Amino acid sequence: MPPSLDATAPAPSPARLPLAFLVGRSAEGHWLAVETHGLGGGIFRTCRDALHYAAAETGRRPDAVRLASTTLALVP
């Protein structure tokens, strides 16, 4: 018998949600891969390098990596 859903259960913490990344350029022109929950990311020489990193971090899940339509920034 499948477990019942509990509407009062807390939402999963960001650390437990599947990783997803945005890849795009910073205002300075660097390529960035930014984790959508603010948990990680990096600066890369090329778009290909940023996409490769993001794909590897997400287990190459479909739709886990998207190209950004606006400039990105890494937040400390």
C-alpha positions, 0 to 999 in steps of 0.5 A, a space after each residue: 500500500 503506498 504511503 499517504 501524502 501529508 499536506 502538513 508535512 514540511 517542504 523538503 529543504 533546499 539541500 534535499 531538492 534535486 540540483 538544477 543550474 542556470 548557465 550564462 554570462 556575468 556582467 563582466 562577460 565570464 561564463 557562470 554555472 549557478 545552482 538555482 537554490 544558491 548552494 553552489 556554482 562556478 566561473 568558467 572559461 567557456 560556455 561548454 565548460 560551464 555546461 559540462 560542470 552543470 550537467 555532471 553536478 546534476 547527474 545529466 538529468 533532462 531539464 536540470 540545466 538551462 541557459 539564462 536569458 539575463 546576466 547572472 551573478 555568483 552570490 557569496 
